[in-house]
Amino acid sequence: MTEMQIFPQLTIPETLAAGPGPGNTDARVLASFANAGLADHMQADVLRGMIECKHMLRSVWGTRNVHTFGVAGTGWSGLDCLFSAILPGDTVVAFVNGTFSGIDALTVRMKAATREDLAANSMDPKPANVTVVNVPHGQSVTADVIEAALAAHKPTWAVMAHWETGSGRINDLRAFSDACVKHGVMGLVDAVSSLGIADFSIDDYPGVAGWASCPQKGVLCLPLTYAPVSFSDRYIAHLRANGCPSYVHHPILEARHWGILDGKDAPAGTYHRTHSGYAVAAFHEALRINLQHGKAQKAADYAHHEAALRKAVIALGCDVTSNMTSLVVLNLPPALAGREKDLVAMCRSRGFGIWPTLSEPVQVRIGILNQLSVAAITDIVERFGAAMNEMGAGADLGAALAALRDHYATRAAA
């Protein structure tokens, strides 16, 4: 008989989450989670909170889509719900320019694969009805690439990440939507890294039929709460006509619990899954914080502080290759080339959570999720510069801090 082992109570220290996500959760969100009363998933205040979240989400997304709600779980849960309408044999074009759009494409290939495709390679199927357009790491998916692929294949579905966190690149959402309209394609967009950071309204992109995001980046809620999704009437009509092999992540069935019945808002939800009152309370507060900050102001604040961080790491001798406003992706100076993972590991061991890229070439990623202050950006630069120099970079930390001061002084003067 195996002896029972009881481990000591787990203590996780506070760290500075300075990577692509998750970001440091706002204290108000944590307090809402911790202070929620014990309630079952059909209790009146839980259902009311879900309905209020649904309406706030429409404002965050910038949409009139009735089928707008949160999927319980991480961003992958929302994406799985988004891709649920893709059936075996469906024609799909997927654009890939980094790690996460690559996983999106793998998900699509699995969903669009036939039994024969899966039998041939169940973990990495290659159905002929799915075309994957690979764009080199560090480059964006551009209008010419999108137009050429959709014109050539005219698929039922097209899939693209708005912001690709694996390489820190923004892809051309306007061109994607326009090409989908032109060629009669239903676009599906992974907005995991852009929602709550960029200032955009999804109703301005009629070629996109479905959207999915996550709770732990721009929305800045606890990672295991709700992944925001939104579906157009066209998507829902297609789903009603064709179905999908899912109960849990079925967009129409999921929507019922959020008070969305038969394509209309209802006074209360009906049972679909067991929701947590704690999660509802946290998600509700996170959405309130986003709306109080304001989409345009929040986007401007991210752009301002990312520009400051970018100038500072360039002054440290790094080469920045990204264009997202919540994340700087960089190549280290020649003295540290090839030691990216060592530098990241050392920083993480000291409570400074930066990340490497998860695919080649290996780069360093420094994020600023919920770090929108001069003090926070200065702390990040000081920690990063000190770590580089400890490994022998010989970087000029004084020049980096001067670049920060100049950047912030210029805005203050303006």
Secondary structure as UniProt FT lines:
FT   STRAND          16..17
FT   HELIX           27..35
FT   TURN            41..42
FT   HELIX           44..61
FT   STRAND          67..72
FT   HELIX           75..82
FT   HELIX           83..85
FT   TURN            88..89
FT   STRAND          92..96
FT   HELIX           99..112
FT   HELIX           115..120
FT   TURN            128..129
FT   STRAND          130..134
FT   TURN            137..138
FT   HELIX           143..153
FT   STRAND          157..161
FT   STRAND          163..164
FT   TURN            165..168
FT   STRAND          169..170
FT   HELIX           173..183
FT   STRAND          186..190
FT   TURN            192..197
FT   HELIX           202..204
FT   TURN            206..207
FT   STRAND          208..212
FT   TURN            215..218
FT   TURN            223..224
FT   STRAND          226..231
FT   HELIX           233..242
FT   TURN            248..249
FT   HELIX           251..256
FT   TURN            257..259
FT   STRAND          260..261
FT   TURN            262..263
FT   STRAND          264..265
FT   HELIX           277..293
FT   HELIX           295..315
FT   TURN            316..317
FT   STRAND          319..320
FT   STRAND          327..331
FT   HELIX           334..336
FT   TURN            337..338
FT   HELIX           340..349
FT   TURN            350..351
FT   STRAND          352..353
FT   STRAND          355..356
FT   STRAND          364..367
FT   TURN            369..370
FT   HELIX           374..390
FT   TURN            391..392
FT   HELIX           397..413
//
